[in-house]
Amino acid sequence: MSDHANDLRETVRERYAAAAVQVTEGGTACCGPQPIEVDDTFGSTLYAAAERDALPAEAVAASLGCGNPTGVADLHEGERVLDLGSGGGIDVLLSARRVGPTGKAYGLDMTEEMLALALANQQKAGATNVEFLKGTIEAIPLPANTIDVVISNCVINLSTDKPAVFAEMFRVLAPGGRIGISDVVADDQLGPDQRAERGDYVGCIAGALSFTEYREGLAAAGFTNIELTPTHAVADGMHAATVRATKPTTAAGTEPQPLTRTAGSTSCCGGSGC
């Protein structure tokens, strides 16, 4: 990874660590360089009131996303779900409720402060079919072919290596598995410089792919049935969008595997911390 990419990742980590600390201290967070008032563009207002009311207040306050991927993914009882960039755990906890006791919801985050907040929220929610993992979305610490659904909420735009993210999603999904993602996507006519003019990288704008780039990236990783649907504007020519795609059942080397931790991975689960 280049020095520039490393610097961007560290900036993202610092921003979301600060957001987690702010929520822990009783504030709110959002997807931007500074805490701002939550509105109908980013944050917890994009979830139904019944969903918000069923979760710990801190999980709701830490919501940084641009959509509700648990609805996009159409989760079912018994499924194994992985949330990339799980933050304070709102989407993991909602997923755990939808897949029920026979399913499992995993959350992956690189930020210690967010993981600590998520574990606290898991305890408050009493969720037993949840596990939080420390790691990056470019190198998911789970075996291949072991996840039914990958979700993410306004996080992939923050990655400096999106082809690696797409390849990792494809790798961990079982044959026939699917993605249900909310993310920021740019109009095709906007170049990288124009996207950067509309917002910074940490604010979920400058790093966004265009609609064509997103489709081509997912297709290059092996995904089929790719659908991108804009939901609302977040800046001029920039949109929150839902992203759906599937992993073919006939892909080579995709026999389902038992879910055992890969060597060297770190798990955060239960009430004992990381």
C-alpha angles and dihedrals in degrees: 000000000000123000089248092054091047090051091051092049091050091049090052091047092050093048094052094041088056090048091053092050091049092053091046088054092051104270134109133249137211141184098272142088091265132027109270135175112282113248137167093286102063134009143033096328087079088071125077115262091241090057093049093047092053094058136068111276091238092058090053093045091052094055107127101166138116098224147358109274094180088070093043092053095052093219122208138201114282098016125137111232131191122196114202112214093009097183113178091357104253095136093041092053093046090048091050090056092050098048092044130205093316091056132064134220120204125192122200122197136155096209119092093204093053091047090052091050091047092051090051090050091049090055092048091049093047091228111168099173093063133099129179121208130196115226146086127285089235091063109030111198095224132095123258122273096013105110127074099195133020116200132178136174118215094320108105090068087063094059119102091205107046095164087060090051092051092047092050093049089052092047097053096043118096117233108289091018121142145206126230109185139168113206144147113264130183130223111260094245093061114093124206093267092052091050090051090053089060098053144332129272097255089048090065095249115087094051097049120122123228120249091257093046091051093050093046092048093052092045091050089054090054103261123144135191089043116185128177117185123179114225106179140346120262097175138350105306092355123108142186104234142180117237123200130176140146138223110234117247090224098056112131117258095014104126109144114259133202111261106250124150118263117241114277097013121135123227129199111194143142120008100306097085130229 
